[in-house]
Amino acid sequence: VVEGTLYIGTPLCVPVSGVYVGKISSIQNNHKEVKTAKKGASVAIKIDSSEMTYGRQFDHTYGLYSKLTRDSINSLKEHFKE
């Protein structure tokens, strides 16, 4: 995790190609299930996706980013205007 906090249910995308990868269904840290991972943590994630295949559309060389939706942008504007 490079910045912020990673949560189960976070939608992920590959910004280089603009491809939606899927949502995080589980996070493991040291072979234990966790609900979140904070900045600096090295974790394993399981991604639920019916249309993406690791190794074909993306692999470990691509950076994965959380996908911002219009709802999440509006929520940020509402709660963090300053």
C-alpha positions in Angstrom: 0.0 0.0 0.0 1.7 3.2 -1.2 -0.8 5.8 0.1 -3.9 5.8 2.2 -5.8 2.8 3.5 -6.9 -0.3 1.6 -10.4 -1.6 2.4 -12.4 -4.7 1.4 -14.8 -3.7 -1.4 -12.5 -1.1 -2.9 -12.9 -1.0 -6.7 -9.5 -1.2 -8.5 -8.4 0.0 -11.9 -5.2 0.2 -14.0 -4.9 3.9 -14.9 -2.4 3.3 -17.7 -5.0 1.5 -19.8 -8.1 2.8 -18.0 -9.3 -0.8 -17.3 -11.5 -1.7 -14.4 -10.0 -4.7 -12.7 -12.6 -5.6 -10.0 -13.3 -5.2 -6.3 -11.1 -6.4 -3.4 -12.9 -9.3 -1.7 -10.2 -10.2 0.9 -6.9 -8.9 2.3 -4.3 -11.0 4.0 -1.3 -9.9 6.1 1.1 -12.6 7.2 -1.4 -15.3 6.2 -4.1 -13.7 8.4 -7.4 -12.2 7.2 -7.6 -8.4 7.9 -10.2 -5.8 7.1 -7.9 -3.0 6.2 -4.2 -2.3 5.2 -2.5 1.0 5.9 0.2 2.9 4.1 3.5 0.9 4.0 1.8 -2.5 4.5 2.7 -5.4 2.1 -0.4 -7.5 1.8 -2.0 -10.1 -0.5 -5.4 -9.3 -2.0 -8.1 -11.3 -3.7 -9.9 -9.5 -6.5 -13.4 -10.5 -7.6 -13.7 -10.0 -11.3 -15.5 -11.9 -14.0 -13.9 -10.1 -16.9 -10.2 -9.7 -16.1 -7.5 -12.3 -16.1 -4.2 -11.8 -14.2 -1.4 -12.3 -16.7 -3.5 -11.3 -19.7 -5.0 -7.9 -19.2 -2.8 -6.9 -16.2 0.1 -8.3 -14.1 2.4 -7.4 -11.2 4.2 -4.7 -13.3 1.0 -2.5 -13.4 0.1 -0.2 -10.6 -3.4 -0.8 -9.2 -5.3 2.3 -8.0 -8.7 2.7 -6.3 -11.3 3.8 -8.8 -13.0 7.0 -8.0 -16.7 7.2 -8.8 -18.8 10.3 -9.1 -20.4 9.4 -5.7 -17.0 9.2 -4.0 -15.9 12.5 -5.5 -19.1 14.2 -4.4 -18.6 12.8 -0.9 -15.1 14.1 -0.7 -16.3 17.6 -1.8 -19.0 17.6 0.8 -16.9 16.5 3.8 -13.5 18.0 2.9 -14.2 21.3 1.2 -11.4 23.0 3.0 
